[in-house]
Amino acid sequence: MDNEGFIRRDSGANMERGVSNMVKDSNSLQAYITETYQSMSRTNKKMAMHILEYPFKIATMSLEEFAEATDCSRSSVIRFCKHLGLSGYRELQQVCLTPRRLFTEEHGNLEWCYRVSEVSIQQTFQNLDTNEFMEVIRRCAKAPQVIWYGLGESGFLAEMGNHKCRYLGINSYCCQDESSIVGTDLLMKPDDVLIVISQSGEGHYFHQPLAIARSKGLFVVAITSKRFSWLASQADITLFAYSKAASYNRWLAVIKAGFEALISTLVLRIAEERGTELEYEGDEL
C-alpha cells in the first residue's frame, strides 16, 4: 500500500517535471490539459476549462480577473501555472497567444473543407444586405408563426432553424417535403412568414408551396446561393448564403457553413427583436 502510494506520488512528480518540455505553445498546452484533465483537482479543472474555452481572452485579463472568473484564489492560479511548467501567469498569457497549428496542415482535403467553411461564412456576411435582413427580422418577430421549408440537406437546415425558434419561444414549424407543406395549408395565416431554404434555388417542389403561400398572404423569404434562380425571383426577400461543393458522379457534397451561420444569426436576432435577452459565449472575439 505504501509502495503504491509512493509510486503514484513519484509518477506525478515526474509528470510535472516533464511538463516544461511539453507546454511550449497553445497546441501543447491544449494537448496537455486534455490528456490530464480527468486527474486534475476541482479547482484546477475550473482553470483548465477556462483556458480551453477562452485562450485569447486570457491575454487581456489580469491575474485578479482570471482568478475571479474561475472562482479561484491568486495563489491557486500561480500554483496551476507552475504545475504546467510555466514561470507564472504572464507566461501562461504568452503561451495562449501563440498561434495554433492548423489540423488541416497534415490532413489532405481537410484544408479545402476548412477554407471553404471559413470563406463561406465570411462571404455570406460581407455580402449581406442589412436592410433586407432587418426587414426579415421585423416580419418574423411580428408573424403569428414562422414556417421553415427545405428538402434533403436543406430540410435539415430548416429543422435546425425551427428547433432554435421553438426553444426561444418563437412559434414555428418545419416541413421537409412538398406533401407536408401542402397538407398544412389550413394552418397558414395571413402575415405568417415562409422561409424556403435551397442551395440551387431550383426545383418543381417549390412551385405549389409558394403558390399556396401567396394565396394565403404569407411573406416569402428565400435563403439560397444562386442570385438568378427561380426561387430568388419568386421570394419577397432573398438572403444569399455562400457555398461551395465537392462533386462525384454529378452529385454535389455542398459545404453549407454560410447557411448555418446565417440561419442561426437570423433566429437569434428575431428572438432579440421579440424582447428575449440572450447571453453570448465567446465574448473574447
Buried (B, 14 or more C-beta within 10 A) or exposed (E): EEEEEEEEEEEEEEBEEEBEEBBEBBBBBBEBBEEBEEEBEEBBBBBBBBBEEBBEBBBEBEBEEBBEBBEBEEEBBBBBBBBBBBEEBEBBBBBBEBEEEEEBEEEEEEBEBBBBBEBBBBBBBEEBEEEBBEBBBEBBBEBEBBBBBBBEBBBBBBBBBBBBBEEBEBEBBBBBBBEBBBEBEEEBEEEBBBBBBBBBBBBEBBEBBBEBBEEBEBBBBBBBBBEEBBBBEBBBBBBBBBBBBEEEEEEBEBBBBBBBBBBBBBBBBBBBBBEEEEEEEEEEE
